[in-house]
Amino acid sequence: MQDTTLWFPYAQMKHLEVNYEVETGEGPYIQFTNGMRLLDATCSWWCMIHGYRHPDVTQAIHDQADKLAHVMLGGLKNQPAADLAAKLVEITPEGLNHVFFSDSGSVGMEVAMKMAVQFWQNQGITAKCKMASLLKAYHGDTTGCMSVCDPEEGMHSMFRGLLPEQHFAPAPEASFTASADEVAADIAKLRQVFEQHHHEIAGFMVEPLLQAAGGLNMYSPLYLQEARKLCDEFDILFIFDEVATGFGRTGKLFAADHAGVTPDIMVLSKGLTGGYVGHAATIANDRVFDAFWDDDAGKAFMHGPTFMGNPLACAVALKSIEVFERDDYLERISTLNRVLQDELLEFSHPEVKATRVLGATGVIEVHDAASLKGVQDFAITQGVWLRPFGRFLYTMPPYIISEAELRQITGAMKDWFSRDQ
Ligand SMILES: *Cc1c(COP(=O)(O)O)cnc(C)c1O
């Protein structure tokens, strides 16, 4: 019997076989204790954007550990946290000026929700205490976050009794390149939800352009522009969950940059630290921040995770962003994008429903999840580590991957469909 002391995520432990143990990593490869090495097609849930053991990023965390590994942010400043806050204000869309740190994407989203609700409370508007979200959304696994994930498709339906009820609009259907007319249909559905419920909606949260863990749905930047107008019309804060899309995944530094839209609150995590340590940033504009700025202590934002502003996380994030800029990752990502388009967009097979590419994200969607049973073992024989979910076989590679290595990944994804049955 296997050792059950280590409880794995998203898995029935009784049937889970974990046969491989990772010992090191190098560039886009993970290396196993048995000597095998595999290309990591999803860079560890999309966060290891520099691949493994990047010399500069690794050095930054060493150097910081020698100086100061951790200190509370309660009433004490530390230089890496202050510098990272300034850097994030510089690189995020114009107008996002106030950075609140926390320790993971889920907590960063919880912070955004509390911020949005208290924003209205502080102005005496107590009815706006719910969120609006999209079907196919995924915003994290904590209680508040579960309540804004797709209530049917998500993994959280059994917790319904625990969760606050929120409002949902249909997932946008108009694709990334759709016309304004096509987008109008999506926006009409959003308008309906706002018209009916705006009195109680504090904020509308979206994963801009790419709904990731809820079904790898890609949609139009025009949707974000129109939704911004609707949020203003109905007095609803617009919140971007860029935990997955931030730091280049959609082809620009932030998905917001495709639309030229500034949300009221933006949340970053995953790629923020280059994957080296868990950390998140919830970044607010002046309008949101000013609602907390008062002589009344009761209007202060009452939140403060133990590890917020952790110097190791902030120092490694600063170096990660420096490398991203210095080595022109956006150019690399556009090369990866061309390879993914070239490899995947024309691909068809009776089991395949659709293929999609955006930035450094490539997806093969099948009609039936059963078509993907066994694909992970098959990919290992091709030297690739894939982790599909539901009906989605996808890659979100580290940006340092070479063209040839990326073609090896897409090759394994496509070759699966010509396996011997
Ligand atoms: C991964 C993810 C989260 C949750 O982040 P964790 O660090 O796993 O808590 C939230 N939102 C989106 C869009 C994500 O992809």
The ligand as a MOL file (V3000), in Angstrom:
LIG
                    3D

  0  0  0     0  0            999 V3000
M  V30 BEGIN CTAB
M  V30 COUNTS 15 15 0 0 0
M  V30 BEGIN ATOM
M  V30 1 C -4.7360 29.6180 -9.5670 0
M  V30 2 C -5.7520 30.6700 -9.5920 0
M  V30 3 C -6.2720 31.2140 -8.4060 0
M  V30 4 C -5.8970 30.6880 -7.0500 0
M  V30 5 O -4.5500 30.8540 -6.7380 0
M  V30 6 P -3.8850 29.9500 -5.5920 0
M  V30 7 O -2.5040 30.5190 -5.4510 0
M  V30 8 O -3.8930 28.5510 -6.0820 0
M  V30 9 O -4.6840 30.1330 -4.3650 0
M  V30 10 C -7.1680 32.2640 -8.5020 0
M  V30 11 N -7.5490 32.7440 -9.7020 0
M  V30 12 C -7.0800 32.2430 -10.8520 0
M  V30 13 C -7.5170 32.8450 -12.1500 0
M  V30 14 C -6.1870 31.1780 -10.8490 0
M  V30 15 O -5.7470 30.6600 -11.9990 0
M  V30 END ATOM
M  V30 BEGIN BOND
M  V30 1 1 1 2
M  V30 2 1 2 3
M  V30 3 2 2 14
M  V30 4 1 3 4
M  V30 5 2 3 10
M  V30 6 1 4 5
M  V30 7 1 5 6
M  V30 8 2 6 7
M  V30 9 1 6 8
M  V30 10 1 6 9
M  V30 11 1 10 11
M  V30 12 2 11 12
M  V30 13 1 12 13
M  V30 14 1 12 14
M  V30 15 1 14 15
M  V30 END BOND
M  V30 END CTAB
M  END
